[in-house]
Amino acid sequence: MIAARHSCSSLSIVFIALLLGAFSACSSHSTLTAGGGDMVKVGRGDLIQLTFKYHPALNQTLLVDDSGAVSFDNIGQLSVRGLTEPRLTRLLKNKYAETLATSELNVTVQKSSKFTIYLGGQIHRPGVLKFNRDLTVAQSIVLAGGVRGKANDCDVYVFRNLGDQGTKKFKVNLKGESASEPKSRFKLAPYDVVFVMKKGADNHKIGTEV
């Protein structure tokens, strides 16, 4: 069992190294999506922020999944890919009007093209996240479906490619931190790799704790 655990951990480290190399190679080709107002269309990986005037408990920020759909509180899953902000706003107002007396809300689409991170390990939806705002590690994990199993049984590491200076590794302490009220000032950078591992795995190889 011990040998198998070390083998699995070694494979994880090799996988992370390959990802960092790939991200480093593609970082110089990252572009920003132009456009604004009515012409901005929802795409995969975008973040949709809903702000309700009379129902703040329903305020939410949600990720558009690979199929172009989003699961909204109270109204369920809707296909939103290709919609402009005004069309999406009208759709959501009509849907929420079926359950709310007043469905006045504001919709903001945050395009995903600013920078990319990768999430892997013990999370429900490992893969690439694209976003254009400050994001903490806790928020990124929530957007990826959360931790598989108990969060207290996992360690969270961030691997950051510093180019010629190599890779810097952080062990991130999420104790007492929530996605909506992050206490840590540690922010993700473009092309970071966030990896969630079972507690105790390869602790001797991890550098700075934040």
C-alpha positions as CSV (number, residue, x, y, z in Angstrom):
1,M,0.0,0.0,0.0
2,I,2.8,2.4,0.9
3,A,4.6,1.7,-2.4
4,A,1.4,2.3,-4.4
5,R,0.8,5.5,-2.6
6,H,4.2,6.9,-3.4
7,S,3.8,5.7,-7.0
8,C,0.5,7.6,-7.3
9,S,2.0,10.7,-5.7
10,S,4.9,10.6,-8.1
11,L,2.6,10.3,-11.1
12,S,0.6,13.3,-9.8
13,I,3.8,15.4,-9.6
14,V,4.8,14.4,-13.1
15,F,1.3,15.3,-14.4
16,I,1.5,18.7,-12.7
17,A,4.9,19.4,-14.2
18,L,3.6,18.6,-17.7
19,L,0.6,20.9,-17.1
20,L,2.8,23.7,-16.0
21,G,5.0,23.2,-19.1
22,A,2.0,23.3,-21.4
23,F,0.5,26.4,-19.7
24,S,3.9,28.2,-19.9
25,A,4.0,27.4,-23.7
26,C,0.5,28.7,-24.3
27,S,0.6,31.8,-22.0
28,S,2.1,34.0,-24.7
29,H,-0.8,33.3,-27.0
30,S,-3.5,34.3,-24.6
31,T,-5.9,36.9,-26.0
32,L,-8.7,39.0,-24.6
33,T,-12.2,38.8,-26.1
34,A,-13.2,42.2,-27.5
35,G,-16.8,43.4,-27.4
36,G,-19.2,44.9,-25.0
37,G,-22.8,45.8,-24.3
38,D,-25.4,43.9,-26.2
39,M,-22.9,42.0,-28.4
40,V,-21.3,40.0,-25.6
41,K,-22.4,36.4,-25.8
42,V,-22.3,33.8,-23.1
43,G,-19.7,31.0,-23.8
44,R,-18.4,27.9,-22.0
45,G,-16.3,28.8,-18.9
46,D,-17.9,32.2,-18.5
47,L,-19.1,33.4,-15.1
48,I,-22.7,34.6,-14.7
49,Q,-23.4,36.9,-11.8
50,L,-27.0,37.4,-10.7
51,T,-27.9,40.2,-8.3
52,F,-31.5,40.4,-7.1
53,K,-32.9,43.8,-5.9
54,Y,-35.5,42.3,-3.5
55,H,-34.2,38.8,-2.9
56,P,-30.4,39.1,-2.0
57,A,-30.4,35.5,-0.7
58,L,-30.7,34.4,-4.3
59,N,-27.6,36.4,-5.4
60,Q,-25.2,33.9,-7.1
61,T,-22.2,33.6,-9.3
62,L,-22.2,30.5,-11.5
63,L,-20.0,28.9,-14.1
64,V,-21.2,28.0,-17.6
65,D,-20.3,24.3,-18.1
66,D,-18.9,22.6,-21.1
67,S,-22.4,22.0,-22.5
68,G,-23.2,25.7,-22.3
69,A,-25.7,25.2,-19.4
70,V,-26.0,26.6,-15.9
71,S,-27.8,25.3,-12.9
72,F,-29.6,28.3,-11.3
73,D,-31.0,28.3,-7.7
74,N,-34.8,27.7,-7.6
75,I,-35.3,27.4,-11.4
76,G,-32.8,24.6,-12.3
77,Q,-30.6,24.1,-15.3
78,L,-30.9,26.3,-18.4
79,S,-29.0,26.4,-21.7
80,V,-27.4,29.8,-22.0
81,R,-24.6,29.5,-24.5
82,G,-24.9,32.1,-27.3
83,L,-27.2,34.4,-25.4
84,T,-26.4,38.1,-25.0
85,E,-26.7,39.7,-21.6
86,P,-30.1,41.4,-22.4
87,R,-31.6,38.1,-23.7
88,L,-30.3,36.2,-20.7
89,T,-31.7,38.8,-18.4
90,R,-35.1,38.6,-20.0
91,L,-35.0,34.8,-19.8
92,L,-34.1,34.7,-16.2
93,K,-36.6,37.4,-15.2
94,N,-39.4,35.3,-16.9
95,K,-38.2,32.1,-15.2
96,Y,-37.9,33.7,-11.7
97,A,-41.3,35.4,-12.2
98,E,-42.9,31.9,-12.0
99,T,-41.8,31.6,-8.3
100,L,-41.2,35.2,-7.1
101,A,-43.6,38.1,-6.7
102,T,-40.9,40.5,-8.0
103,S,-38.2,39.1,-10.2
104,E,-36.2,42.3,-10.8
105,L,-32.5,41.3,-11.2
106,N,-29.3,42.3,-12.8
107,V,-27.2,39.9,-14.9
108,T,-23.5,40.4,-15.6
109,V,-21.5,38.0,-17.8
110,Q,-17.8,37.9,-17.0
111,K,-15.9,36.6,-20.0
112,S,-13.5,33.7,-19.4
113,S,-10.7,34.8,-21.7
114,K,-8.4,36.7,-19.3
115,F,-6.6,33.7,-17.9
116,T,-6.7,30.0,-17.2
117,I,-6.0,27.7,-14.3
118,Y,-6.1,23.9,-13.9
119,L,-7.8,22.1,-11.0
120,G,-7.1,18.4,-10.4
121,G,-7.0,15.7,-7.7
122,Q,-9.8,15.1,-5.2
123,I,-12.4,17.4,-6.7
124,H,-15.7,16.6,-8.5
125,R,-15.0,18.3,-11.8
126,P,-11.2,18.5,-12.5
127,G,-10.2,20.4,-15.6
128,V,-9.5,23.9,-16.9
129,L,-11.2,27.1,-15.4
130,K,-11.1,30.4,-17.3
131,F,-12.0,33.6,-15.6
132,N,-11.3,37.4,-15.6
133,R,-11.4,38.4,-12.0
134,D,-9.5,37.8,-8.8
135,L,-10.2,34.3,-7.5
136,T,-9.2,32.6,-4.3
137,V,-8.4,28.9,-4.1
138,A,-11.6,28.2,-2.2
139,Q,-13.7,29.9,-4.8
140,S,-12.0,28.0,-7.6
141,I,-12.6,24.7,-5.9
142,V,-16.3,25.5,-5.4
143,L,-16.6,26.4,-9.1
144,A,-15.1,22.9,-9.9
145,G,-17.8,21.2,-7.9
146,G,-16.1,21.0,-4.5
147,V,-13.9,18.5,-2.8
148,R,-14.6,14.8,-3.1
149,G,-15.1,13.5,0.4
150,K,-14.4,15.6,3.5
151,A,-12.5,18.8,3.0
152,N,-10.8,18.3,6.3
153,D,-9.2,15.1,5.0
154,C,-7.5,16.9,2.1
155,D,-4.5,19.2,1.5
156,V,-4.6,21.9,-1.2
157,Y,-1.5,22.8,-3.2
158,V,-0.9,25.5,-5.8
159,F,1.9,25.1,-8.3
160,R,3.0,28.3,-10.0
161,N,5.3,28.4,-13.0
162,L,7.8,31.3,-12.7
163,G,9.5,30.8,-16.0
164,D,13.3,30.7,-15.7
165,Q,13.0,30.7,-11.9
166,G,11.3,27.3,-12.0
167,T,8.1,26.2,-10.2
168,K,7.0,27.5,-6.8
169,K,4.8,25.3,-4.6
170,F,2.4,26.5,-2.0
171,K,0.4,24.6,0.6
172,V,-2.8,26.6,1.0
173,N,-4.6,26.7,4.3
174,L,-8.3,26.9,3.8
175,K,-9.3,26.4,7.4
176,G,-12.2,28.8,8.2
177,E,-12.4,30.1,4.7
178,S,-15.5,30.0,2.6
179,A,-16.0,30.8,-1.1
180,S,-18.2,33.9,-0.4
181,E,-16.0,35.2,2.4
182,P,-12.4,34.2,1.8
183,K,-10.1,35.2,4.6
184,S,-6.8,34.4,2.8
185,R,-5.2,37.1,0.7
186,F,-3.6,34.4,-1.5
187,K,-4.9,34.9,-5.1
188,L,-4.6,32.6,-8.0
189,A,-2.4,33.8,-10.9
190,P,-2.7,32.9,-14.6
191,Y,-1.8,29.3,-15.4
192,D,-1.7,28.2,-11.7
193,V,-2.3,24.5,-11.1
194,V,-4.5,23.8,-8.1
195,F,-4.2,20.2,-6.8
196,V,-6.2,18.7,-4.0
197,M,-4.6,15.6,-2.4
198,K,-5.5,13.4,0.5
199,K,-4.0,14.7,3.7
200,G,-0.4,13.7,4.4
201,A,0.6,12.8,0.8
202,D,4.0,14.2,-0.1
203,N,3.9,16.8,2.6
204,H,7.7,16.7,2.7
205,K,7.9,18.0,-0.8
206,I,5.7,21.0,-0.4
207,G,7.2,24.5,0.1
208,T,5.5,27.6,1.4
209,E,2.3,27.5,3.4
210,V,-0.1,30.4,2.9
